[in-house]
Amino acid sequence: MASLPISVQSGFGPRGAMAIAVGAGIAAALVILWLVGSVELAAGFLASSLVFGGTVIAWRLFGKRGEADVPAVDWGLAREIAQASDDAVAITDRSGRLVCANDRYDDLFAGFPTPPNLPLDGNGVAELGAAGRAAWRDGTAALDRLAIRGLPITVAIARTGAEQDMLVWRFGGGVVLDRLVAFAQSLGGETGDRLASAGIMAALIQPDGRILAANRVLRARAVGREGASIDGRDFAQFLIADAEGLVRFEREGLDGNPLRLVQIPFLDGEETPLLVALLDEDGRGQPRLGASAAADIRSLVGLIPFGMALVDREGRFIQLNEAFARAAGIDPASAPLYPGDLVVREDKTAVADAVRRFAGGATHSTDMAVRLKDHPDEPVALTIASARGLGDAAVLLSLKDNSEESRLKREVAQATKMQAVGQLAGGVAHDFNNILTAIIGHCDLMLMRHSPGDSDYDDIQQIRTNSNRAAGLTRQLLAFSRQQTLRPQLLQLPDVVSEVSNLLKRLMGETVKLVVKHGRNLGPVRADPGQLEQVVVNLAVNARDAMVSSNASGGTLTIQTRSVSIAEVRRLGEDILPLGEYTALEVSDTGTGIPPEVLPKIFEPFFTTKEVGKGTGLGLSTVYGIVKQSGGYIFADSKAGQGATFTIYLPVHTAAATPKQKAAAKPRQSDLWGSGTVLLVEDEDMVRAVAERALARQGYTVLTAENGEAALEVIEKNPRPDLLISDVVMPTMDGPTMVRQVRKRYPDLPILFMSGYAEEQMRKSIDLDNVSFLPKPFSVQQLAEAARDALTPLG
């Protein structure tokens, strides 16, 4: 419960406590003045008393509150968010311990070493340590020129946490590093052999000029043996230049064939490796292979696994490889004539100007964020560089496919937003439940004094009806925030669908046909049947509205259950569903479908496409909350004009089913009268007042307390109560802590907890023997039933 807001109150309150301290100090000072006769001594004693009392009060007001307000860290959520990042992410605490890291961090550093003691090149550990100290001091720090295994990485460090007692280390370049390693390995193997067959010698060169990888033909020409290793050696030591500036291999001497050297910057940034191609030239300075150097370069571009394209001086495409076409979302066979034809109209002029500038001889390279026609909402990175000495080619383009990165960023932002809104919704629902408990309780008490014929009866009944509607909204908020009280049991999904089939037929009307199909060998699931029925009804009503609004003749709603094997889950991917067996529930319709721009938002709270006043926007968010709280997963699929399908996956429960017990008969109203003493502990005055009156009307003697400490005082001054009814979350001392103290004196005292939060959320706090739970808001009758059941011995 550390994450819940806790206000500090006491039996006397801070003003009352201060008044007592002042009064006690004055009295003591007067006694000393009367006994000793020294005004100075009496004044000093008074001042000391006030300082001591103020210190104690301040400690009580602020010390404990500060401890209670520190939220517990959800490391599971932190790791899931870190997993979605392409960067290597680690979190350390104030003592320097590594408390969380993602798999990318494990891949990059071959394990989980603690920053700054990482396997970095050169003086990287010292630089990283200095950056970490700067982050503790300034809040943030960054380094752009670290290296691991000869390849560059970046690091951004940020101080975070509720008490600013943690550091988040984000190491960039991990994905590029993986790609570089993969390309370096392929360059020394099959890809390098293909380049060699086209007469191209190729090598990856680090920013400091050392060789990262080379193909066999280059190794053979450079050192005379294909099997020789030249990785890590200075590339320049293998080359010499004559008086005319022609470059040759140093081993072959000035009589060797002259070489044409082409540098291809296929990665972003100045401190990244270069792809260098060497081509043999004859004595006239012309390429030995093909009519121009572009013939060889085109072979090279076609083999590179990164998105690259060649553009001539007129700004027209000469060649683009498959990776470029895939990133641009086009078919290589039907590529446009100009690069500007790939982007939206607003970006076309900027791309054309940049291509023209580099075709005219501009040096260096530039990166541009452009929007493609097919994906205008997702900017992509376009790198433009001059390509001199490549024959017809004048400009080199590189396009990075970052659609997956954008998707992951959206999912992380969505998950973070959903959690934040869920916490807010849960807190609002808790406070609102207290208010509704008082309203519903007072309505019940007034209805006891009025008969249906009275003039005020209908008004009171209307207030109570609207209060129950508001309680339904709070249940939806709690369901969305996964804080709803569920009563899970083992059940079969076909039974749940059968329970609501008749209701669905009435809800669908005459124009919508309902089709129900059930698969075989369905495994049992563990869930709340009432909440699952609400899920089915909500999805069905949404489908009906979609079909009726788009087609006056209606459509077909299909509800299907089926089993999902481990093999099918493996085909879907473990990043979608954890490996295991599931029972699926599919609800599909024949409406117009969900637009692609709306689909990612459908589970957000208060999002609706219905007209104003016709939807709260909580239906699908409630469905999402119930499914997730039940341990399941829900996905929505839709194609334009083909309707929508919602699929719910619930894990199969493997434990043996317990025999169902026959439900007890509902008690008559006369059975609710009781006797005995009840101690009622509730910090909300309005809830405590209505509960006290309701219990007193049922025949109980009621003692009240506004918090846990006051309840302990009541226990000390009075005989043993027959029942203790307490709120869970209270200031100063919460309900479970107070109950543990009372149980030391009365071990068998029955306890009834009540709370506006869900029982599942409270379960760790109220994990005690002989404890019952009553969710708010409750009626007078529900309170009486709960009190009677708690006092009834188990038979």
LONUPA-759644 format. One record per residue (C-alpha): x, y, z; residue in one letter. Coordinates in steps of 0.001 Angstrom, whole numbers, plus 524288, in hexadecimal, padded with zeros to 5 digits. Layout:
N
XYZA
...
//
This chain:
795
800008000080000M
80BC3808F17FF47A
8072080E3D7F24AS
7FA2C813167F792L
7F906821557FBF7P
7F88C8221F80AAAI
7F50C82E7381228S
7F97F8305682021V
7EF6F8323982AB2Q
7EF0182F5383917S
7E51B82EBD843A2G
7E7A383CDB847FEF
7EC6A8428A83B31G
7F8AB84B04839E7P
7F2208572983FA4R
7ED0284FBF84B3AG
7FA218496584DBAA
800FF8568A84CEFM
7F73885C9585653A
7F9BF851AF8601FI
808688538685EC4A
8073E86241860F7V
7FE448607086CBBG
807348564E872E4A
8131885F03870CCG
80C8886AEF87729I
807F0862F2882C1A
8157785D5388506A
81B9B86AE8883DDA
812398708E88E0DL
815858658B89774V
8241E86823895FDI
821E6876D4897B5L
81A428743A8A441W
8246086AB48A9BFL
831178714B8A595V
82D1187F4C8A348G
8359E880C389711S
82EC7886D988B69V
83A4F8837E8824EE
83A418752B88633L
82B808742488472A
82C0287AB987702A
83706871BD872B6G
82F94865BB876FDF
8236A86A8A86FA3L
82B4686CBF86325A
831A285F5086426S
82453858E6865E7S
81EBE85FBC859FCL
82A6F85C0785179V
829B684DDC855CFF
81B0084D23853B0G
81C008539C8465AG
8269A849FE84257T
81E4583E5C8463BV
81268843A883F02I
81A69846B0832DFA
81FF0838F983309W
8125B83335833F6R
80D0E83BFB8294FL
817F483AE481F7EF
820DA82F9E8231FG
817378247F8220CK
8101982AA8816C1R
81C9582B7A80EFAG
81EFF81D218114AE
8113A8196180D82A
810F4821B880150D
81C9C81B127FAEDV
81672812B47F02FP
81ABE804C07EE1EA
8223C802CD7E188V
81B7A7F9D67D7B9D
827A27F31B7D26FW
81F5E7EA4C7C9D3G
819F97F6117C283L
827827FC737C218A
82D567F04C7BBCFR
822297EF017B1F3E
824237FD1E7ADC1I
832E77FB137ACECA
830B27EEB37A4DCQ
8296B7F6A379A9FA
835367FF727985FS
83F727FCE178DFED
8498A802B57973ED
850827FB647A218A
84A3C800557AEC0V
84EB37FE607BCD3A
84A9D8043D7C9E0I
8537F805977D5BDT
8504680A4C7E36AD
85740813D17EC42R
860578092F7F151S
86490805CE7E36EG
85D417F8DF7E28BR
857527F4927D58FL
848B67F2FE7D83AV
842F47F1BF7CA8BC
847C67EF917BC90A
841FD7EB0A7AFABN
846517E0217A69CD
84CD57E9C179D55R
856007ED5B7A887Y
8593F7DEF27AA55D
85C047DD7179BC5D
8646E7E99779ADDL
86CFA7E7047A6C4F
86C667D80B7A6F3A
865DB7D78E7B436G
861997E11D7BE9DF
86DAC7E8907C33FP
86AD37F4807CB89T
86D7D801F27C594P
87764807E87C489P
87F677FB4A7C511N
87C267F7037B73CL
884DE7F0817ACDEP
887617FD3B7A591L
892E08005F79CDCD
89DC5809A27A0E1G
89AE0812D87AC11N
88C388104F7AB2DG
88A5280BA87B936V
89064818167BED9A
88873820C07B5BAE
87BEE8197E7B902L
87EBD81A8D7C799G
880B5829407C665A
873F182A627BEDBA
86CD4822B27C970G
871DA82BEC7D3FBR
86DA18377A7CBB1A
85FF3831A27CA75A
85ED5830367D946W
862E383E777DA77R
85BCA844E87CF02D
850A783B6E7CC34G
85522837967BE84T
861948344F7B72BA
8650582F107A9ACA
870998299E7A212L
871308286179347D
87E66821CC79101R
87F298152E79889L
882F38089B791BCA
881717FA167940DI
888637EFF778BC5R
88CD97FB10782F2G
87F087FFCC7800AL
8791C80C9A784C1P
86E4080DB178EC6I
867F981932795B0T
8630681A687A393V
858DC823297A9EFA
857B28230B7B8D1I
84C57828DF7C06FA
8499E829C17CF02R
83BD28256E7D23DT
8332381F2C7DC96G
829B5824857E69EA
83546828947EF0EE
83E9682AC77E3A3Q
8464981F097E887D
848128177E7DBDBM
84F69818DC7CF15L
84A3F8145A7C1DDV
85545810D47B86BW
851318105E7AA16R
85B6680B4D7A088F
8585180E8279258G
85DBC808057865AG
85AD27FA1978A87G
852487F73877EA7V
85C2C7FD6D77579V
866B47F58077C4AL
85F347E8F7779C5D
85D727EC7F76B7FR
86BC37EFFB76A1EL
870107E33877023V
866D47DB9D7674BA
86B7A7E2F875B3BF
879CC7E16975F33A
877D07D2C37605DQ
870F87D1F67532BS
87BAB7DA3E74CE0L
885857CFF5750C2G
87CC87C54474B57G
872717C3AE740CDE
86FAD7D23073E7ET
87E367D4FC73D40G
87F9B7C9E273362D
874947CF7872B1DR
87B427DCA972B05L
887FB7D61072733A
8815B7CF7071BAFS
87D9E7DD04716DAA
88BA57E19871845G
8894C7E96F724BCI
892827E93973054M
88B557EE2673C68A
88E747F11574A88A
887D67F7237566CL
890BD801A675C06I
88F7F80710769CCQ
89005815D576BD8P
89E4E814CB7701BD
8A1E680E1A76341G
8A2E38003676870R
89CB97F4E776121I
890827EF1B76716L
88E3D7E4D575C77A
8926F7E20474E65A
88EEA7D85B743C1N
898207CD9F73F28R
89CAE7D41A73291V
8A10F7E052739D6L
8A8627D831743E9R
8AEF97D08C7390FA
8B33E7DCDE731D5R
8B77D7E3D373E3DA
8BFB27D91F744A7V
8C06D7CE6073A6DG
8B7BF7C45B7419CR
8A8DF7C332741C7E
8A8EB7BCEC74F29G
8B1207C7A775565A
8AAAB7D04575FA0S
8AC357DEEC75E3DI
8A17D7E2DE767CBD
8A5DE7EDB4770DBG
8B1587F1EC7683FR
8B2E27FF7576264D
8ACC17FF88754D6F
8B613809F974FC6A
8C22A801737520EQ
8BDF17F87D746FBF
8BD698039B73CF4L
8C76D80C5E73643I
8C602817DB72CDEA
8CEF481B987218FD
8D2B78292971CE9A
8C62D82A46714F2E
8BDB2826F3720B2G
8B9CF8196B71BFCL
8B77580FD772713V
8BCCD801E7726FER
8BE9C7F6D373090F
8CB717F86B737D7E
8CE877E9EE73613R
8CD4E7EAED72737E
8D5F47F70F72645G
8D55B801E571C15L
8D4297F7D171147D
8C74C7F2BD71694G
8B9F07F62471141N
8B4FB803B17152DP
8A8F9803BA71DE3L
89CEB80C1471EBFR
898A880E0572CDDL
88A4E810DF72FAEV
885748146973D62Q
877278118474079I
871C58179374D1AP
8661C80E7F74F1EF
863EA811C975D8CL
85FF281E7F76426D
86A3E8269C76B12G
8785F82A62768BEE
87E0B820AA772A1E
8788B8147F76C19T
87F7F80A30763E1P
880D080C437552AL
87EE08023D74A8DL
88A998035E74166V
88AA97FD45733D6A
897197FB7A72BBAL
8960B7F9F471CE7L
8A0E97F67B71363D
8A3A3800A0708DDE
8AB9E7FF846FC65D
8B64D808F26F881G
8ACA3812D46F2DFR
8A5FA814886FFF5G
8998980D6C6FBADQ
89352802447030DP
897D77F4E96FECAR
88A007EF637005CL
87E407F4F36F938G
87C5F801786F1B6A
87CDE809DD6FE10S
87F498090270C94A
8709B8090570EAFA
86FFD7FB2770956A
877CE7F637714ECD
871AD7FF4E71EC0I
864227FAC871AD1R
868017ECE571E22S
86CD57F1A372B3CL
860937F99B72E1CV
857FD7EE0772AA9G
85ED97E56B734A5L
85F117EF0873FF0I
8547F7EB8874A12P
851BA7F9E974CE0F
84880802A674555G
850C58095E73AEAM
84E2C80FAA72D98A
8561A81683722F2L
8516C8232571C89V
8572A829AA71078D
85A538380D70E73R
84C9883ABF70972E
846F5835E17162DG
841898293871094R
842A681BC4716A2F
84CFE8130571061I
84BB7807A5719B5Q
845D680454726EBL
8477C7F7BA72E69N
83CE47EF66734A3E
83F647F4C47424AA
83D10802A873D4AF
8308D7FEAA73654A
82BCC7F7927427FR
82E848035674B21A
827A680C4574153A
81C17802F874018G
81D15801A273140I
81F567F6F772727D
82D317F7D072175P
827AD7F499713ECA
81E848005D71446S
8272280A2D71B4EA
82454818AB718BEP
82D35820D87101DL
8319382ABB71A5EY
834298296B72912P
82A9A8346F72B96G
81FA282BCB7267BD
8211A8233073299L
81DB382DC173C78V
811E68362B73F82V
8100D842D87381BR
8151284B4C74359E
822428443074379D
8242F842D1734B6K
82AE285001732B1T
8345F84DF673DEAA
8388184096738C7V
83A2E8458B72AD9A
842768512672F6DD
84B358484F737AAA
84D4883EB472C6EV
85087849FC72334R
85A3984FC372CF4R
861AC8430572EDBF
8616083FEF72053A
8682984CF571E5AG
873AA848FB726E1G
86F9D84BD7734F4A
878248448E73E9CT
874D583D0574AFEH
8675A8374274CBFS
85A9383BA67527AT
84F2C8352E75960D
8412583924756CFM
834978352675D7FA
82ABC832D5752A4V
81CFC82D5575201R
81A10822EB747FAL
80D77823357403EK
8094E815D87453FD
80C7D8193475382H
80A8C827E175536P
80963826D776404D
816888201D76610E
822828284676267P
82E338207E75D73V
83CA38240675CC0A
8420E826BA74F0DL
850E28281474DEAT
8562C82F21741D9I
864A682F0573DEFA
86CA28329E731F7S
8716D8270D729CCA
87CD982BFB721E6R
88489822F3718FEG
8793681972716E1L
8768B81C4370885G
8683A81FC770642D
8652D81F8E714D4A
8668F82CC471B79A
85EE882B5072829V
85DE482039731EAL
8513581EDA739A9L
84F2B816B3745E2S
841BE8147C74BC2L
8400880EDE75956K
834088067975BBED
8303980ABD76960N
822028066D768E3S
824887FBF277327E
82B6B805BB77BE0E
8201580F3E77A5DS
816618047E77D86R
81DC9800C8789D9L
81E7580EFF78E18K
80FC88105A78C41R
80D39803EA793E6E
815F88084079F1EV
80F79815A479F69A
8021B80F2F79EF1Q
80570805B17A9F8A
80AC3810B87B262T
7FECD819127AFC7K
7F57E80DE87B2A5M
7FC3C80B227BF92Q
7FBF7819727C393A
7EDA781B017BFFAV
7EAAE80E247C6C9G
7F0DA812CA7D378Q
7E94081F857D27DL
7DC95818507CF86A
7DEA680F177DAFAG
7E10881A567E46EG
7D52D821EF7DF93V
7CCA0815CF7E067A
7D11F8132B7EE6AH
7CDA7820E87F30BD
7C0F0820CE7EB73F
7BD2D813B77F15AN
7BDD6819C87FEF5N
7B495824937FA9FI
7AB3A81AF17F43AL
7AB4A8126380060T
7A65181DE580857A
79C15821BC7FE25I
796D0813EE7FC3FI
796EA8115380AE0G
78F5081DA380E3DH
7858F81A908036CC
7837F80D038094ED
7817D812FB816CDL
7778B81CC481184M
7705181239809E5L
76E5C80B08816CEM
76657816AB81B74R
75E648184D80EFBH
754C980F5180850S
7528F80EC27F99CP
746C58179B7FADEG
74E15822F680134D
750F882F127F935S
75FB182E267FBCED
7610081FB47F900Y
76280821057EA41D
76C9882BEB7EBC0D
774B8823E77F52EI
773B5817FE7EC64Q
7783E8203C7E0CEQ
78426824F57E882I
78769816F47EC1AR
785D68124A7DDF9T
78EE681CCF7D8CFN
798B6819C17E395S
798CB80B917DF50N
79B3D810107D15CR
7A6BE818027D63FA
7AB8D80C017DD9DA
7AB3D804B37D0B5G
7B40180F107CABDL
7BDB780DB67D5E0T
7BDC67FF077D3AFR
7C137801B17C584Q
7CC4A80AA77C9C4L
7D14C8003A7D314L
7D02E7F5F97C865A
7D80F7FE7B7BF2AF
7E275800D97C990S
7E2677F22E7CCD1R
7DE587F4F97DAC6Q
7D0BF7EF1A7DA53Q
7CCBB7E4D07E410T
7CBE47D7F37DC9FL
7C6677CAEF7E13FR
7CE147C1897D89DP
7CA327B3567D720Q
7CCF07A82E7CDBCL
7C3A07A8A67C247L
7C1DC7A55F7B3EBQ
7C0607B0917AA39L
7B4D47AA0C7A312P
7AD4D7AA537AFF7D
7AFAF7B8F87B13AV
7AB167BB5B7A34AV
79EFE7B2FC7A58BS
79B597BAE57B195E
79AA77C7877A9BFV
795837C21479CCCS
787487C55679FB3N
78AEE7D2F87A41CL
7931B7D4F7797E5L
787F07D0CD78EF9K
77F6C7DB6F794F5R
78A5A7E58379442L
78D917E29D7860AM
77FC77E54978164G
779517E04877513E
783937E4E076B4CT
78FB77DE8777121V
791717CFC47704AK
798977C92F77B91L
7A1067BD4577860V
7A7997B5967835EV
7B2057AB48780CDK
7B9997A34778AAEH
7C61479BAC78880G
7C9B078E9C78E64R
7D2D278AE679968N
7D2667985379FA2L
7DA72799917ABECG
7D48979FCC7B824P
7D8087ADD17BB90V
7D8037B4D77C891R
7D0567C1787C834A
7C4987C89E7CDC5D
7B8CB7C3C37C5F3P
7B1257D0407C862G
7BC207D8BA7C34CQ
7BE3F7CFFB7B770L
7AFD07D13D7B461E
7B18E7E0027B4DFQ
7BCFB7DEB37AB5AV
7B4AC7D6F67A1ABV
7A93B7E06C7A2CCV
7B1CF7EC7D7A0F5N
7B85E7E6E3794D5L
7AB627E26878F45A
7A4C37EF977915BV
7B0197F6BE78AFDN
7AF687ED7877F5FA
7A0AF7EF6D77E3ER
7A2127FE3977E52D
7ACB47FD80773DBA
7A46C7F4F476AF2M
797977FC3176CCEV
79DCA809A476ADCS
7A4498056D75E1CS
7996A7FCED758A7N
78B007FE2775B70A
7892E7EFAE75870S
792707EC0576392G
79C277E10076266G
7A1617D4D97692AT
7A7D07D41377688L
7B0047C7C97787FT
7B49E7C329785CDI
7BE187B7CF78550Q
7C6157B07178F72T
7D1CD7A81478BECR
7DDEA7A220791DES
7EB687A7D078F16V
7F6BB79E4578F5DS
804CC7A10F79303I
8089A79F46784BFA
7FF327AA0D78093E
804697B31A78B33V
8123A7B04D78683R
80E377B429778B9R
8086B7C0D277DC0L
815137C3F8784D9G
818747C49379340E
818E97D36B7925DD
80A2A7D2DF79004I
8061C7C7EE79950L
80E077C1027A3D4P
80FE97B2BB7A072L
804D97AA3D7A58AG
7F7477A4F67A2A9E
7EBCF7AE4D7A177Y
7DD477AE3579F52T
7D9367B8D9795D1A
7CC887C079794AFL
7CA537C772787AAE
7BFCD7D1A078560V
7BED77D5E677716S
7B5487DE0676F46D
7B26A7E1507610DT
7B2B37F0177627AG
7BB487F9DC75B78T
7C6EF7F72576452G
7CF5D8000376C97I
7D77680A6576573P
7E6448084B766B3P
7E81C8158276D4BE
7DDED812077779EV
7E21D803F977A5AL
7EDA68074B78373P
7E4D380FD778BF1K
7D8E68073878E0EI
7DCF38026479B9EF
7DFEB810057A0B5E
7D67B814E27AB3BP
7CC4F81EE07A6FBF
7CFBB81CF47988DF
7C38C81AFB7905AT
7BF6B81D0978247T
7B11181DA2785E9K
7A94B82A2B7861EE
7A97F832C879226V
7A0C282D1579CA8G
7A06181F63796B2K
7ACA58199779C97G
7B55A81B907A878T
7C18F816297A1FCG
7C34580C867AD30L
7BDB7800367A6D3G
7C9FF7FAF67A03AL
7D3018002B7AACBS
7CACC7F8927B4A0T
7CC097EC677AC2BV
7DAB57EE687AB78Y
7DBD67EFE67BA3DG
7D3AF7E3C57BD49I
7DB4A7DB5B7B3ADV
7E8877DFED7B8A8K
7E4777DE7A7C6E0Q
7E0397D0917C3ACS
7EDDF7CDA97BE75G
7E9B27CDBF7B02EG
7ECBB7D5267A3B6Y
7E3EB7DC1379A04I
7E6C57E00478BEAF
7DEB17E728781BCA
7DFDE7E49C77320D
7D89F7EBDE76891S
7D8F57EDFC759E5K
7D1807F888752CAA
7C43A7F37F74E90G
7C62C7E62B754EFQ
7C1E17E8BE762DEG
7C9AC7E74F76F5BA
7CDDB7DBBE777B3T
7D1417DC4C78624F
7D8C57D07478B0FT
7DA757CDB279992I
7E4A67C3C679E02Y
7E2EA7BE507ABC0L
7ED317B4DE7B102P
7E88F7A7097B366V
7E8037A4087C1EEH
7EEA67970D7C483T
7EB267952C7D2EAA
7E0C678B4A7D62DA
7D331790F07D6D9A
7CD26791AB7E44DT
7BF4E78C8A7E5D5P
7B522797347E5B8K
7AE537997E7F289Q
79FFB79BE47F314K
79D5F7AA4C7F4D8A
797717AE2E801C6A
789857B30A8019EA
7882B7C1D480161K
784A17C66A80F24P
777C27CCB0811ECR
777727DAB881690Q
773CD7D61782437S
780307CDE4824C2D
788877DA338245DL
785647DE7F8323CW
790A77DC0483B75G
796187DED5848D3S
7A34B7E15184E9CG
7AD817EBFB84E64T
7B3B47F0A5841C5V
7BFC57F93E8413FL
7BEFB80193834D8L
7CBB8807DB83027V
7CA8581154824A1E
7D1D881E03821CED
7C73E823BC818F4E
7BD4B82A5F821C9D
7B1E3828DB8184BM
7B43F81A4981666V
7B64181803824EDR
7A99581F3082826A
7A0FA8178D81EADV
7A72C80A7182248A
7A54980D35830CAE
796E28106282EF3R
794C88049182624A
79AE77FB1782FF4L
793BA8013283B68A
786BE7FF668342FR
789EC7F0EB832AFQ
78B237EF6884170G
799F37F08A8436DY
7A0CE7F8B384DAFT
7AA63800EF845D4V
7B758806C384A4FL
7BE4880FB7840A0T
7CC258145383E1CA
7D18B81D4183380E
7DE898163483195N
7E6BE80AAA83619G
7ECD581148841EFE
7DFA0815F0846DDA
7DA70808078450CA
7E5408028C84DBBL
7E18A80C5A8583EE
7D349807F98574FV
7D7A57F9BF858A3I
7DF457FD2C86501E
7D3DD8042886B6AK
7C8C57FAC8867FBN
7C5DB7EC38868FDP
7C8B67E33485D8BR
7C02C7E67E851A3P
7B9407DBC884A29D
7BD407E0FD83CBFL
7C72B7EAAD8377AL
7C36E7F1D582AEFI
7CE737FA1C82559S
7D25E8019A8194FD
7DF297FCFB8133FV
7E5F3809A780F61V
7E608813A281A62M
7EF5581E4981EFFP
7F8A481CB182A85T
7F63080DFB82BA2M
7EFAC805FA82104D
7E5BA7FB4D82356G
7EE627EF23821DEP
7F8B77F4AD82B22T
7EE587F7D883529M
7E82B7EA4F833CFV
7F53C7E39A83638R
7F68C7EB2C842F4Q
7E89F7E79B8470CV
7EAB07D936843A3R
7F5DC7D8AD84D85K
7EBA27DAFB857F0R
7DFEE7D414851A0Y
7E5457C9C484820P
7D7DD7C4B6843F9D
7D1147D1DF84207L
7C9BB7D1C0834E1P
7CD7D7DCB482B8AI
7C5E47E31182076L
7CE077EBD2817B6F
7C7B17F5B380E9BM
7CE367FDA8803F4S
7CC058053B7F782G
7D7AA7FE227F1ABY
7D6A07F0537EC61A
7D86B7E4957F531E
7E3257DF767EC34E
7EAA47EC207EDF0Q
7E8E67EB447FCAFM
7EBA07DCB57FDAAR
7F9E37DDCE801BEK
7F64E7E77080C71S
7EA987DFF3811B5I
7F07C7D257810DCD
7EB797CE7581E66L
7E34F7C35C823E1D
7D4AA7C4C182626N
7D3A77D10B81DC4V
7C84C7D50C814EBS
7C7EB7DFC180AB7F
7BD247E94B806CAL
7BF907F1D67FACFP
7BAA07FFD87FA80K
7B0DE8050C7F758P
7A7867FC817FF0BF
799637FDAB80330S
793E77FCA2810F2V
78F3B7EED580E0AQ
79C747EAA680891Q
7A33F7EFC3814C2L
799917E88981D71A
79B797DBEA815BDE
7AA3F7DD0B81675A
7A9EA7DF8E8251BA
7A0E67D3EE82767R
7A94E7CAEA81EFAD
7B5B67CF2E82601A
7AF757CC2583340L
7A9CB7BF0F82ED6T
7B2DA7B3CD832B9P
7B7B57AB9A82757L
7B0C179E98826EFG
//
